[in-house]
């Protein structure tokens, strides 16, 4: 009888162990699904961050192209300003539009003011 009781205990211990492992296995699919969901969310986050970085990079490139174009415009305007402000250009415009002529040095007179 003792051997039967010992065998019964052993069999009972085995069945209890099997029941516990079955309980563990039944909870594992949910844990596996949870891990898959967590990894999917993390990967979606990484993709979203990469897309945001790509968009910002494109905006920076466009801003750099705009800046280069504006610098070229500035250089052109500075060149036009220096040309327009030169004394020979001013004299030419004064003669053409206003009819102004250069004063002859022989007809130039100076006025002296009394000192105070």
C-alpha positions in Angstrom: 0.0 0.0 0.0 2.8 2.3 0.7 4.1 1.9 -2.8 0.6 2.6 -4.1 0.3 5.7 -2.1 3.8 6.8 -3.2 2.8 6.1 -6.8 -0.4 8.0 -6.3 1.4 10.9 -5.0 3.8 10.8 -7.9 1.1 10.6 -10.4 -0.8 13.4 -8.6 2.4 15.6 -8.6 2.8 15.0 -12.3 -0.8 15.9 -13.0 -0.5 19.0 -11.0 2.7 20.0 -12.8 0.9 19.4 -16.1 -2.0 21.5 -15.0 0.3 24.3 -14.0 2.3 24.2 -17.3 -1.1 24.2 -19.2 -2.1 27.3 -17.3 1.2 28.9 -18.1 0.9 28.0 -21.8 -2.7 29.4 -21.9 -1.4 32.8 -20.7 1.6 32.8 -23.1 -0.3 33.5 -26.3 -1.6 36.8 -24.8 1.9 37.7 -23.7 3.2 36.9 -27.3 0.4 39.1 -28.8 1.3 41.9 -26.4 4.9 41.8 -27.4 4.0 41.8 -31.1 1.7 44.9 -30.5 4.5 46.6 -28.5 7.0 46.0 -31.2 4.6 47.1 -33.9 4.0 50.4 -32.1 7.7 50.9 -31.6 8.4 50.3 -35.3 5.6 52.6 -36.3 7.1 55.3 -34.0 10.5 54.8 -35.7 9.0 55.1 -39.1 7.1 58.3 -38.1 10.3 59.8 -36.7 12.1 59.0 -40.0 9.4 60.5 -42.0 9.5 63.7 -39.9 13.3 63.9 -40.3 12.9 63.5 -44.1 10.4 66.3 -44.3 12.6 68.6 -42.2 15.6 67.8 -44.4 13.6 68.6 -47.5 12.5 71.9 -46.0 16.1 72.8 -45.0 17.2 72.0 -48.6 14.5 74.2 -50.0 15.5 77.0 -47.6 19.1 76.7 -48.7 18.1 76.9 -52.4 16.0 80.0 -51.6 18.9 81.5 -49.8 21.2 80.9 -52.7 18.7 82.5 -55.1 18.3 85.5 -52.8 22.1 86.0 -52.5 22.3 86.0 -56.3 19.6 88.6 -56.4 21.4 90.7 -53.8 24.6 90.6 -55.7 22.8 91.7 -58.9 21.1 94.6 -57.1 24.3 95.7 -55.5 25.9 95.7 -58.9 23.0 97.8 -60.4 23.2 100.2 -57.4 26.9 100.8 -57.9 26.4 101.3 -61.6 23.5 103.7 -61.0 25.3 105.7 -58.4 28.5 106.3 -60.3 29.3 109.9 -61.2 29.5 109.3 -64.9 26.0 107.7 -64.9 24.6 110.7 -62.9 26.2 113.2 -65.3 24.7 111.3 -68.3 21.2 111.3 -66.8 21.4 115.0 -65.8 22.4 116.0 -69.3 19.8 113.8 -71.0 16.8 114.4 -68.8 17.4 117.8 -67.3 19.6 119.4 -69.9 22.3 120.2 -67.3 25.8 120.9 -68.6 29.1 121.0 -66.9 30.1 124.4 -65.7 33.1 126.1 -67.4 35.9 126.9 -65.0 36.3 130.4 -66.5 32.8 131.4 -65.6 33.0 130.1 -62.1 33.0 132.8 -59.4 33.4 132.5 -55.7 31.5 134.5 -53.1 33.3 135.4 -49.9 31.3 135.8 -46.8 32.3 138.2 -44.0 33.6 136.4 -40.9 31.6 136.9 -37.7 
